[in-house]
Amino acid sequence: MAIDTIPHGSGDDVKPNIVVVGGSYVGSKVVDDLIPLVHETHNIVLVEKSSHFKVALAIHQKVQKINLSQNIFAFPRLHAVSGFESKAFIPYTSEYFDEAYATLSPHKTHRCTHIITGLVTSILSAEVILEDGRTIPYEYLVIATGTGQRTTLGLHNSNIVNSTLTKDTSNDKEKGLVHIHEWQADMKRANKIVVVGGGAYGVQLVTDIKTYKSTLSKNVTLVHSRAKLLHTFHHGLHDIVMEKMKEIGVDTILGQRAIRIEEVEGMFDDSNEILGVTRKTPEFIVHLSGGEQLRADLVITCLGGTPLSDPLRALAPAAVDLETGYIRVLPTLQIASPNDHNATSNSSYTAYPNVFALGDVAHTGAHKAARPGHFQSGVVTRNIQRLIKAKVAQRLNIKSKFNNHNNAQPHKGAHDVLESYIPPEAPGIHLRLGMRDSLIFRNPALESDVPYVQWDDRDSATFDCGCERYWKKRAETLWKNGDFEA
């Protein structure tokens, strides 16, 4: 569905490119914010590896592993709840950025956006290289690649790895729906379910399972390595969530890591006997760091992700933190990287002022969520606008100096001061706790103060977690026609 045309060329009549790598919430917001600022002077090229806005689906056997790189908030619910799968995949169509174009004057509606489906494997000083060999030149680059998947604990089945790394070019939505239907089939068969990881995804997943009519009778255990669930937030959120867990019957094991998942032969599978297949369904033993063993017939790991920063190593290896893999950035959200001749410089310098990083892939000091990424987008796009204006002013200044026999004064302007991103002092979260309950929670400025808590009206809860609302924003024609199969 993407517009697979790469702007190339040179000369005064060809607009240079601003390339945005990654089309999830944050990358899409960057393009939205750039359109009104640079549509007259630059092309905006969004490069996204998937054909649909979605969570990037990962391995699936009886152990499900969740990749949190692109986060439609519906995906935890889709493990247990069926009926809106197609709505969770929004195609990147030609009208994907219509809402941003609508802010422009009617006589300024010429399109500057290009959507390229492809995987960026290498970033160079003036171009990005895609997996299939295509190249895209850029004047400014924004990296919003997010995070990818971790290795599943103790399981190294080749079929699992292949399903994750496949280069199958079939429609992403078709593949994604296959994965989701497998999730749901496993959920239907399972009686004992272990979910590993007590972050937002894991919490929302178990509360949906235990409040949905078809799955609420299942035995569900949530394992988390920290002493508190959602440990990056004030302990008041942990208390609220634990109260909910007690209410709906989720067993919680805190302060222990799942160190290994062992597959063992399970009970005889009657459904396969009917089909004439004589085999037993697998079961799993989850080994915990405290020595305890949990037996389950379905294990779902929600362990967060690793930063998708590898393409930047070709250009600026020093910008990628060796321990975490996150991209180091300046307060201006330009990548923090000394060049080869300045290798001992500290992180307050960049050799690549035209390269920015934000969102989950970048070490910005903010918690990893869509909302901080949206504010970071404003900083990045305004700084790009300042750099563009400074470059224009510099050219005019050089021309003026030539015309006035070098008597003109140096230009002082937009390039002198760029805007800095200030992480929020009080991070917050909009958290769903089952089919009808959700709340907004915000940390207090001081740990001793009372956090902000606001429960949503239960009647406002949507079955599809707001997917249809996002279709209206990004694919309005399809939404009006009720065509969610695109």
NUTOR-337776 format. One record per residue: residue in three letters; x, y negated, z of N, C-alpha, C, O in turn. Coordinates in steps of 0.2 Angstrom, whole numbers, plus 5000, padded with zeros to 4 digits. Layout:
<sites>
alaXYZXYZXYZXYZ
...
</sites>
This chain:
<sites>
met500450065000500050005000500449945000500249884999
ala501149945002501549885002501749864995501649894990
ile501949794995502149764989502849784988503249754991
asp503049824984503749854983504149814978504449844973
thr504149744979504549704974505049664978504849624983
ile505649674977506249644981506449584977506649584971
pro506349524980506649454977507349454976507749464981
his507649454970508349444969508449384965507949354962
gly509049364964509249314959509649264962509749264968
ser509849214958510249154961510049094956509749104951
gly510249034959510148974955509648934959509348954964
asp509648864957509248814961508548834961508148814965
asp508248874956507548884955507348944959506748964959
val507748984962507549044966507649034973508149004976
lys507049044977507049034984507449094987507449154985
pro507849074992508249124996507749165001507249145002
asn508049215003507549265007507749255015508349245017
ile507149255019507249275026506949345026506349355025
val507449385029507249465029507049475036507449465041
val506449505037506249535044506249605044505949635040
val506649635048506749715048506349735054506449725060
gly505749775052505349805057504649765057504649705058
gly504149805056503449775055502949795060502349795059
ser503149805067502749815072502449755074502449705071
tyr502149745081501849685083502349625083502149575080
val502949635085503449575085503649555078503649495077
gly503849605074504049585067503449555063503649505060
ser502849585064502349555060502149475063502049435059
lys502249465069502149405072502749355070502549295068
val503349375069503849335066503649305059503749245057
val503349355055503149335048502549285049502549235045
asp502149295053501549255054501849185056501549135053
asp502349175060502549115062502949075057503049015057
leu503349115053503749085048503349055042503549005039
ile502749085040502449065034502248995034502448965029
pro501948965039501848895039502448845039502448785037
leu503048875041503648835042504048835036504348785034
val504148895032504648895027504348915020504748935016
his503648925019503348945013503548915007503548935002
glu503748845008503948805002504648815000504848804994
thr505048845005505848845003506148915003506648925000
his505748965006506049035006505549085005504949075006
asn505749145002505349205003505449235009505949225013
ile504949265012504949305018504849375016504349395013
val505349415018505349485016505249535022505749535026
leu504749565023504649615028504849685026504549705021
val505349715029505549785028505349825033505549825039
glu504849875032504549925036504649995034504450005028
lys504850035038504950105036504350145035504350195031
ser503750125038503150155037502650115033502750055032
ser502150155030501650125025501050095029500650055027
his501050115036500450085040500750065047501250085049
phe500450015049500549985056500250045061499750055061
lys500750065065500550125069501150135074501650105074
val500950185079501550215083501850265078501550295074
ala502550265078502950315074502850375077503150395083
leu502650425074502450495077503050535077503550535072
ala503150575082503750615083503550685083503050705080
ile503950725087503850795086503250825090502950785094
his503050875087502450905090502450985090502351015084
gln502551015095502351085096501951085102501551045104
lys502051135107501651135113501951085118501651065122
val502551065116502851005120502750945115503050945109
gln502450895117502350835114502850785116502850775122
lys503150755112503550695114503350635110503250635104
ile503250585114503050515112503550465110503950455115
asn503550435105503950385103503650315103503050315101
leu503950275107503550215109503850155104503750095106
ser504050165098504350115094503850065092503950005093
gln503350085089502850035087502150055091501950115092
asn501950005094501450025100500749995098500549945102
ile500350035094499650025094499450055101499650105103
phe499050015105498850035112498350095112498250125117
ala498150115106497650175106498050245106497650295108
phe498650245105498950315104498950355111498850415110
pro499050335117498950375122498250405122498150465124
arg497750365121497050395121496950455116496550495117
leu497250445110497150495105497350565106497150615103
his497750575112497950645114497250685116497250745114
ala496850645119496250675122495550665118495150705117
val495550605115494950575112494950575105495450545102
ser494450605102494450605094493850565092493450545096
gly493850545086493350505083493550435080493150405076
phe494150415082494350355079495050355076495450305076
glu495350415074496050425072496150375067496750345067
ser495750375062495950335056496050255057496350225054
lys495650235062495750165064496350145067496550085067
ala496750195069497450185073497950175068498550165070
phe497850175061498350165056498050105051497650115048
ile498450055052498149995048498649985042499249975043
pro498449985036498949985030499249915029498949865031
tyr499849915027500149855025499949835018500249855013
thr499449795018499149775011499349705009499649675013
ser499149685004499249615001498949565006499149505005
glu498449585009498049535014498349535021498049505025
tyr498849575022499049585029499249515033499149515039
phe499449465029499649405032499149345031499349285031
asp498549365028498049315026497849265032497749205030
glu497849285038497649245043498149185044498049125046
ala498849205043499349155043499349105037499349045038
tyr499149125031499049085026498449045026498448985023
ala497949065030497349025031497548955034497048905034
thr498048955038498248895042498548835037498548775039
leu498648855031499048805026498448765023497848785022
ser498648715020498248675016498048705009498448745007
pro497448705007497248745001497648734995497748784991
his498048684994498448674988499148704990499648704985
lys499248734996499848764997499848834999500148865003
thr499448874995499248944996499648994992499549054992
his500148964989500649014985500949064990501149034995
arg500949124988501249174992502049174993502349164987
cys502249184999503049184999503249255002503849265003
thr502749295004502849355008502949415003502549424998
his503349465005503449525001503549575006503949575011
ile503149635006503249685010503549745007503249775002
ile504149775009504449825006504449885011504649885017
thr504249945008504250005012504950035011505150055006
gly505350045017505950075016506350065023506150035027
leu506850115024507250115030507850075029508250095025
val508050025033508649995033509150035037509050055042
thr509650055033510250095036510850055038511250075042
ser510949995034511549955035511449885034511049865030
ile511649845039511649775038512349745037512849755040
leu512349705031513049675029512949595030512349575032
ser513449555028513449485030512949445026512749395028
ala512749475020512249435016511649485013511249455009
glu511649545015511149585012511049645017511449665021
val510449675016510349745020510249795015510049785009
ile510449855017510449915012509949965015509949985021
leu509549985010509050035012509250105011509750115007
glu508950155014509150225014509150245006509550295005
asp508750225002508750244995509150204991509150214984
gly509650164993510150124990509950054988510350024985
arg509350044988509149974987509449924991509549934997
thr509549864989509849804993509349744993509049734988
ile509349714998508949654999509449595001509649595007
pro509549544997509949485000509549445005508949445005
tyr509949415009509549365014510049305015510649315015
glu509649255017510049195020509949195028510449175031
tyr509349215030509249225037508949295038508649325034
leu509149325044508949395045508649395052508949375057
val508149435053507849445060507749515061507449555057
ile508049545066507949615068507449625073507549605079
ala506949665071506349675076506249755075505649765075
thr506749795076506649865074506349905080506149965079
gly506349875086506049915092506549965094507149965094
thr506150025097506550075099506250145096505750145093
gly506750195096506550255093506550315099506550295105
gln506550375097506450425101507050455104507550455101
arg506950485110507450515114507450595113506950615110
thr507950625114507950705114507550735119507550715125
thr507150785117506750815121507150855126507650895124
leu506950865133507350895138507350965137506851005137
gly507950995135508051065135507851095129507951155128
leu507451065124507251095118507551075112507551015111
his507851115108508251095102507951135097508351165092
asn507351145096507051185091507151155084506951095084
ser507451185079507551155073506951125069506951075066
asn506351165070505751135067505551075070505251025066
ile505651065076505451005080505950945077505650895075
val506550955076507050905074506850885067506850825065
asn506750935063506550925056505950885055505850845050
ser505450895059504750865058504850785060504450745058
thr505350775064505550705066505950665060505850615059
leu506450705058506850675053506750685046507150665041
thr506150715044505950725037505950665033505850605035
lys506150675027506150615022505550625017505550595012
asp505050665019504450675016504150605014504050565018
thr504050595008503750525005502950525005502750475002
ser502650575007501950575007501650515012502050495016
asn501050505011500750445014500850455022500650505025
asp501050405025501150405032500550425036500550455041
lys499950395034499350405038499150475037498950505042
glu499250505032499050585031499550625036499250665039
lys500150605036500550645041500350625048500350675052
gly500250565049500050545056499450575059499350605064
leu498950585054498350615056498450695058498050715062
val498850725054499050795055499350795062499150845066
his499750755064500050755071499550745076499550785081
ile499150695075498650685080498150745081497950755087
his497950775076497450825076497850885080497450925083
glu498450895079498850945083498850925090498750975094
trp498950865092498950845099498250865102498250895107
gln497750845098497050855101496950935101496550955106
ala497150975097497051045097497451075103497151115107
asp498051055104498351075110498051055116498051095121
met497750995117497450965123496851015124496651025130
lys496451025119495851065119496051135122495651165127
arg496551165120496751235122497051235129496951285133
ala497351185131497751185138497351175144496751145144
asn497551205149497251205156497651165161497451125165
lys498351185160498851145165499251105161499651125156
ile499251035162499550985158500050955162499850925168
val500750945160501250905164501450845159501650855154
val501350785162501550725158502250705162502250695168
val502750695158503350675161503450595159503550585153
gly503550555164503650485163503050445165502450445163
gly503150405171502650365174502650295172502550245176
gly502850275166502750205163502050195161501650235162
ala501950145157501250125155500950175151500350195151
tyr501350205146501150255141500850315145500350345144
gly501350345150501150405154500550395158500050435159
val500450335161499950315166499250315162498750345164
gln499350275156498650275152498450345149497850355149
leu498950385148498850445145498450495150497950525148
val498750495156498450545161497750515163497250555165
thr497650455164497050425166496450435161495850445162
asp496650425154496150445149495950515149495350535149
ile496450565150496350635150495850645156495350685155
lys495950615162495550635168494850595168494450605173
thr494750545163494050515163493650525157493150495156
tyr493950565152493550575146493150645147493450695150
lys492550645145492050695147492350765145492250815148
ser492750775139492950835137493550865140493750925139
thr493950825143494550845146494650835154495150845157
leu494150805157494250785164494250845169494550835174
ser494050905166494150965171494850995171494951035174
lys495350965167495950995166496450975172496350925175
asn496851025173497351005179497950965176498350995171
val498050905178498550865176499050845181498850825187
thr499650845180500250825184500650775181500850785175
leu500750715184501250665182501850665185501850655192
val502450675182503050675185503450615183503450595177
his503750575188504150515187504750515191504750535197
ser505250495188505950495192506050445197506450455201
arg505650395197505750345202505250355208504750395207
ala505350315213504850325219504250285218503750295221
lys504250245213503550205211503450215204503850215200
leu502750215202502550215195502650145193502550095197
leu502750135186502850065183503250025188503149975190
his503850055189504350025194504649955193504849925197
thr504549935186504849865185504349815187504549755187
phe503749835190503249785192503249785200503549835203
his502949735203502849725210502449795212502049825209
his502649815219502349875221501649875222501349925222
gly501349815221500549815221500249855215499749875216
leu500649855210500349885204500349965205499950005203
his500949985208501050055210500450075214500150135214
asp500250035219499750055224499050055221498650105222
ile498950015216498350015212498250075208497750115208
val498850095205498850155200498750215204498350265203
met499150225210499050285214498350295217498150345218
glu498050235219497350245221496950275216496450315217
lys497050255209496650275204496750355203496350395201
met497450375203497650445202497250485207497050545206
lys497250465214496850505219496150505217495850565218
glu495850455215495150455213494950505208494450535208
ile495350505203495150545197495550615197495350665193
gly495950635202496250695203496850715199496950765196
val497250665198497950675195498450685200498550645205
asp498850745200499350755204499950715202500150715196
thr500350685207500950645205501550675209501450695215
ile502050675206502750695209503150645207503350635201
leu503450605212503850545212504550565214504650605219
gly505050525212505650535214506050595212506550605214
gln505750625207506150685204506150685196505650665193
arg506650695193506750695186506650765183506750815187
ala506350775178506250835174506950845170507050805166
ile507250895172507950905170507950955164508450955160
arg507450995164507451045158506751075157506351075162
ile506551085151505951115150506051185146506351185141
glu505851235149505951305147505351335144504851335147
glu505451355138504851395135504851465137505351505136
val504251495139504251565141503651595138503151555135
glu503551655138503051695135502451685139502451695145
gly501851665136501251655140500751705140500851765138
met500151685141499551735141499351745134499551705129
phe499051805133498851825126498351775123497851745127
asp498351755117497951705114497351735110497451765105
asp496751735113496251765110496051745103495851785099
ser496151675102495951655095496351685090496151695084
asn496951695091497451725086497251805086497351835080
glu496951835091496751905090496151905085496151955081
ile495751855085495151855081495451855074495151875069
leu495951815073496251805066496751865064496951865059
gly496751915069497151965067497951955068498351995066
val498051905072498751895073498951915081498551895085
thr499351955082499551975089500151945091500751965090
arg500051885095500551855098500351815104499751815105
lys500751795108500551765115500751685114501251675111
thr500351645116500451575116501051565121501051595126
pro501451515119501951495124501751455130501251425130
glu502051465135502051425141502651395143503151405140
phe502651345148503251305149503351305156502951295160
ile504051305158504251295165504651225165505151215162
val504351175169504751115169505151115176504851115181
his505751115175506251115180506351045183506650995179
leu506251035189506350965192507050965196507351015198
ser507250895197507950885200507950915207508450925210
gly507350915210507350935217507251005218507251035224
gly507251045213507251115213506551145212506551205211
glu506051105211505351135210505251145203505651115199
gln504851195202504651215195503951215194503551235198
leu503751185188503051175187502851215181503251215175
arg502351255181502151295175501651255172501151235175
ala501651255165501151225161501051255154501551285152
asp500451245151500451265144500451205139500351215133
leu500551145142500651085138501051035142500851015147
val501551015139502050965142502050905137502250915131
ile501950845140502050785136502550745139502450725145
thr503050725135503550685138503550615135503450605129
cys503450565140503450495138504050455141503950425146
leu504550465138505250445141505450375139506050365139
gly505050335136505250275133505650285126505550345123
gly506150245124506450255118507150225119507350195123
thr507550235113508250205113508150155107507850165102
pro508550105108508550045103508750065096509250105096
leu508450045091508550055084509050005082508849965077
ser509650005084510149955083510649975078511149935076
asp510750035076511250065073511450025066512050015065
pro510950005062511149975056511549905057511949895053
leu511549875063511949815064512649835065513049785065
arg512849895067513549915069513949905063514549885064
ala513749905057514149895051514349825050514949805048
leu513949775053514149705052514449675059514949645058
ala514149695064514349665071514349715076513849715080
pro514849765076514749815081514849785089514549815093
ala515149735089515249705096514549675099514449665105
ala514049665094513449645096512949695099512449685102
val513149765098512749815101513149845107513649865107
asp512749835113512949865119513149935119512749975117
leu513749955121514050015120513650065125513550125123
glu513450045131513050085135512350095134512150155134
thr512050045132511250045132511050045124510550075123
gly511450025120511250015113510849955111510649945105
tyr510649915116510249855115510749805111511349805112
ile510449765107510749715104510849655109510349625112
arg511449635110511649575114511449515110511649505104
val511149465113510849405110511049345114511149345121
leu511149285111511249225115510549195117510049225115
pro510549145121509849115123509449095117508849095117
thr509749075112509449055105509149115102508849105096
leu509349175104509149245101509549255095509349305091
gln510049225093510549245088510949295091511049305097
ile511149345087511549395090512249375093512549325090
ala512449405099513049375102513549425100513649485102
ser514049395095514549445093515149395091515049355086
pro515749405094516349375091516549415085516349475083
asn516949375080517149405074517849445076518049445081
asp518049475070518649515071519249475074519749505077
his519249415072519849375074519749335081520149305084
asn519149355084519049325091518749375095518249365099
ala519049435095518749495098518749485106518349525109
thr519049445109519049435116518549385118518549375124
ser518249355114517749305116517149335120517049395119
asn516849285124516349315128515649315124515649295118
ser515149325127514549335124514149275122513549275120
ser514449215124514149155122514349125115514249075113
tyr514649175111514849155104514549205099514449265101
thr514349185093514149225088514549205081514649145080
ala514749255078515049245071514549245066514649235060
tyr513949255068513349265063512749225065512249255067
pro512749155064512249115067511549125063511049105066
asn511649155058510949165054510649235055510149255051
val510949275060510649335061510349335069510649315073
phe509649355069509349355075509049425077508949465073
ala508949435084508649495086508149475092508249435096
leu507649515092507149505097506649565098506749615095
gly506249565103505849615105506249675108506749665112
asp505949735108506249785112506949805110507249835114
val507149795104507849815102508349765105508949785105
ala508149705108508649655110508649655118508149665121
his509249635120509349625127509149555129509649515129
thr508549535130508349465130508249445138508249385139
gly508249495142508149475149507349485151507249485157
ala506949495146506249505147506049575147506449615145
his505449595150505249665150505049675143504849635139
lys505049745142504849765135504149775134503849815136
ala503849725130503149725129503049675123503449635121
ala502449675121502249635115502249565117502449525113
arg501949545122501849475124502449435124502549385121
pro503049465128503649425128503949415121504249365119
gly503849475117504049475110503749415106504049385101
his503049405107502749355103503049285105503149245101
phe503249265111503549205113504249205110504449145108
gln504549255110505249255107505249245100505649205097
ser504649265096504549245089504549175088504849155083
gly504249135092504149065092504849035092505048985088
val505249055097505949035097506349045091506749005088
val506349105089506749125083506549085077506949065073
thr505849085075505649045069505748975069505948945064
arg505748945075505848875076506648855075506848805072
asn507048905077507748895076507948905069508348875067
ile507648955066507748965059507548895055507948875051
gln507048865057506848805053507348755055507448715050
arg507548745061508048695062508748705058509048665056
leu508948775057509548785054509448765046509848745043
ile508848785044508648765037508748695036509048665031
lys508448655040508448575040509148555040509348505037
ala509548585045510248565045510648575039511048535037
lys510448625036510848645030510648595024511148575021
val510048575024509848525019510148465020510348425016
ala510148445027510448375029511148375027511448325025
gln511448435028512248435027512348425020512848385018
arg511948455015512048445008511948375006512248345002
leu511448345009511248275008511848225010511948175007
asn512048245016512648205019513248205014513548155013
ile513448265012513948275008513848235001514348204999
lys513248234998513148194992513148124994513448084990
ser512948105000512948035002513648015002513847955000
lys514048055005514748035006515148025000515547984999
phe514948074995515248064988515048004985515447964982
asn514447984985514147924982514447864985514447804982
asn514547864992514747804995515547804997515747775002
his515847844993516647844994516847865001517247835004
asn516447915003516647945010516547895016516847905021
asn516147845015516047805020515447825025515347785030
ala515047875023514447895027514647925033515147955034
gln514247915038514347945045514148025045513648035041
pro514448065049514248135049513548135052513348105056
his513148185049512448195051512448225058512748275059
lys511948205062511848235068511048255068510648205067
gly510948315069510248335069510048405071510348425076
ala509648435067509348495070509848555071509748595075
his510448555068510948605069511348595076511648645078
asp511248535079511648525085511348565091511748585095
val510748565091510348595097509848645095509348625091
leu509948705096509448755095509048775102509248755107
glu508448795101508048805107508248875110508448925107
ser508248875116508348935120507748975123507248935124
tyr507749035123507249075125507349085133507849105135
ile506849075137506849075144506349135146505749125145
pro506649195148506149245150505749225155505849185160
pro505149255155504649235161504849265167505149315168
glu504749215172504949235179504449285182504649325186
ala503849295180503349335182503049385177502549365174
pro503449435175503149475170502449505171502349515177
gly502049525166501449545167501249605163501649615158
ile500749635164500549695159499749695159499449685164
his499449715153498749725153498749805152498949835147
leu498449835158498549905159497849945159497349915162
arg497749995155497150035155497250085160497750125160
leu496650095164496650155168496050195167495650205172
gly496050225162495450275160495050245155495150195152
met494450275153494050255148493650185149493550155144
arg493650165155493250105156493550055160493449995160
asp494050075164494450025168495050005165495450035163
ser495149935166495849905164495949845168495449815171
leu496549815169496649755173497249725170497649745166
ile497349655171497949615170498249605177497949585182
phe498949625177499349625183499949575181500249585176
arg500049535186500649485185501049485191500749475196
asn501649495190502149495196502149425199502049375196
pro502149415206502249355209502949325208503449365206
ala503049265209503749235208504149255213504749265212
leu503949275219504349305225504049365227503449375227
glu504449415228504249485230503749485236503349525236
ser503849435240503449435246502749405245502349405249
asp502649375239502049335237501549395235501649445234
val500949365234500349415232500349415224500349355221
pro500349465221500349465213499649445211499149445214
tyr499649435204498949415201498649475198498949515195
val498049485200497649545198496949525196496549495199
gln496849545189496149535187495849595183496149615178
trp495349625186495049675182494549655177494249605177
asp494649695171494149675166493449705167493349745171
asp493049665164492349695164492249765161492449775155
arg491949805165491949875162491549885156491649925151
asp491049835155490649835149491049815143490849825137
ser491649785144492049755138492549815135492849805130
ala492549865139492949925136492749945130492149965128
thr493249955125493049985118493350055118493950075120
phe492950095114493150165113493850175110494250215111
asp493950125105494450135100495050085102495550075099
cys495050065109495550025112495749955107496249935108
gly495249935104495349875100495649875093495849825090
cys495649945091495949955084495549915079495849885074
glu494849915079494449885074494549805074494549775068
arg494749775080494849705080495449695076495549635073
tyr495949735076496649725073496549735065496849695061
trp496049775063495949785056495649725054495749695048
lys495149685057494849625055495449575054495349535050
lys495949575058496449525058496949545052497149495048
arg497049605051497649625046497349655039497749655034
ala496749675039496449705033495749695033495349735033
glu495549625032494849605033494449635028493849655029
thr494649645021494149665016494049745018493449765017
leu494549785019494349855021493949855027493449895028
trp494049815032493649805038492849795036492449825039
lys492749745032492049725030491749785027491149795027
asn492149825023491849875019491749945023491549995021
gly492049935030492049995034492550055031492450105033
asp493050035027493450075025494050085029494550055028
phe494050135034494650145038495050205036495450225040
glu494950225030495350285028495950265023496350305021
ala495950195022496550175017497250185021497750175018
</sites>
